[in-house]
Amino acid sequence: MKKVFGTLAVAGFICCMTLMLAGPAQAAAELEGISLEKKQLVVHRGYTKEAKACIECHSQKTPGIVENWKNGKMGHATVSCYDCHVVEKDSPMASQCEGVRGTNIYTSPMVSSKTCSKCHPREVEQFLKSNHAMGASRPLLEVPKFQALMYTHEGGTHLGIEKGSGPNRAASASGCQMCHGTQVELGTDNKPIKETWPGGVGTRYPDGSVGTCTVCHTRHQFAVSEARKPEACASCHLGPDHPQIEIYEESKHGQIYNAHSEKWNFEAAPDTWEPGDYDAPTCAVCHMSGIGELTTTHNVADRLKWDLVHARSEIRSGTRGNGVEGDKKMRMVCKNCHSSTHTNAQRDLLDNTVALYNAYWDKAVEMKNTLKEKNLLGDNPWKDGYQELMYFLWHHAGRRARHGAAMNGPDYAHWHGFFQVFQVFYDMEALYDYRLKTGKIEELSHVMSTAPD
Amino acid sequence: MANSEKRFSRKLLPGMLVGILLTVGLILASGYMLQVTNTDEFCVTCHVMKPFRVAWKKETHGGANPKGLEAQCVDCHLPHGGFVEFVTAKAYTGTRDIIMNMIIDPYTYDWAGRAKFRREFTYDNACRKCHVNLEPKGMRTSGILAHRQYLIGDLDKRCVDCHEHVGHKNMVTEINNYFKQSPQVAGKK
């Protein structure tokens, strides 16, 4: 009898405490317009004991994650926390979350493309060949000029900020690496440290794997419908130096997307998502999805002819893809909706745009070489008017002109593009003439803004 | 007389050499020798192999399964396509292992780094000898998804690309534990 009363008392106490604590929390949540009830999910279907334990514990500890997961295809396929986050004890990324501490199960908050490839080998194989993998993080890890930009100039070592300190790394951690990715470093508990993780698509992990699929297929729903929408690409492909989303928005494709897309079907299986499910392409349709005779690819360079990113546009080759084949494939995409007359005119226009931009760039390089020979270039390129302008000629205005032409964004091809290309070029010419005439570098850089926009 | 003896031995010499080589070759390639050298006990006669065996014992393929099955070293680390392929790989691998064993310093050797080359010494046709059906009854959706892609055959994927740790449990830890022991125990004279 005593036992029964004791048990009842303990149970009663626990219930009261739970209600008392849950009340204010729920009230606060409802005030915010969210009602995430603290409930424990109980699952039985097709999970091992260990996998069940993860789901049930995390439904209370991190309800947002589990709510997301249960509404995605992973939840349907019984792929759960355990499948992606459990690693070998031996893994360089092995740590333990509170729930498994003291057991023989080791986890990692980091999930790279290598984990995804266990079920999606084809997609990851294609992805690894693309510039979204090693190529994306290369500048941060292998290009000294880029590193100087992040840590010396932006990171403020010129102000006396200590190299490698938190503030010194803040610019790259909050900016560059969020899209590019970097090499993940681990803290003492084998958890990734903030300055290097989470990171962008080309993140390199301690176990040697490369790439983060969750950049486009965000956690923990991993919805294909999401990756097919322009917003998935727009978190990186935007802004003054590569305004793809802005170009798309002003293109006819974007206009139709904004007008009709709520009626489109974004859920069709890979390779079956065809015109009719949509009536204008999103980024994914042209660059990745199966359409007509073309099959789905996760190599985003697969259908590209030109390299429109680097200082001089060349037909893609080597690690950057195969431009000749890419051109053929892109034309095959266009012809699903456009006549060959339209397609050919569009492709010829891109070729001509590239030729025009390259002519500006080649002349700029020629002038720079002459100045270099005559010792008329400043040591710090970010304080030297000619070199600053040359950077903007390529990296901002020149890219905008090329991308604007490639994807039908006239405002970017013109006002933000060639209109600025020629003005920047005239200024460079003027500086060039002045330096040759006087034999010295002007005392002040007249480039006072961060960029012509 | 001396001349004829010389002639006699000269004539015999090539024959004798060929005979000796053939005999040695036959013995080595005999069913008995193959059997003797196909066991984990034989493999650990090289001391550097000991931690690998310890790690293997703790993993499913080393007997840590309810059925008590064991896949021997050679079941995974030699090809099982045809007899000629098997014997050739066995001869090459065996010779290579002996030479490497004499050259490398196991204490400083990058064992974990070597695992990156596991494709070179773990063969798909070895896995497939036992794992005949890659979509068995009861397999989860994720496994079926992956194996279907593999079976289509146009991917650059081998079994060990995805199934990295099925042969040895916590291999790196076992290696480190073993080589941190005193040199006598680890077989370093």
Contacts between the chains, C-beta under 8 A, distances in Angstrom:
chain1	res1	chain2	res2	distance
A	46	B	140	6.9
A	77	B	140	7.8
A	77	B	141	4.3
A	77	B	142	6.3
A	78	B	140	6.3
A	78	B	141	6.7
A	78	B	142	8.0
A	79	B	140	8.0
A	79	B	141	7.5
A	79	B	142	5.2
A	83	B	142	6.7
A	88	B	164	8.0
A	88	B	165	5.1
A	88	B	169	7.9
A	88	B	170	6.5
A	89	B	170	5.0
A	89	B	173	6.6
A	90	B	165	7.5
A	90	B	170	4.6
A	90	B	171	6.4
A	90	B	172	4.6
A	90	B	173	5.5
A	117	B	161	7.7
A	117	B	162	6.8
A	118	B	142	7.3
A	118	B	146	5.9
A	118	B	162	4.8
A	119	B	142	4.4
A	119	B	143	7.8
A	119	B	145	5.0
A	119	B	146	4.9
A	120	B	145	7.4
A	120	B	146	7.6
A	120	B	149	7.9
A	121	B	146	6.0
A	121	B	149	5.1
A	121	B	150	6.8
A	121	B	155	5.5
A	121	B	157	5.1
A	121	B	161	7.8
A	121	B	162	7.0
A	122	B	149	5.1
A	122	B	155	5.9
A	125	B	155	5.9
A	125	B	156	6.3
A	125	B	157	7.3
A	208	B	116	7.1
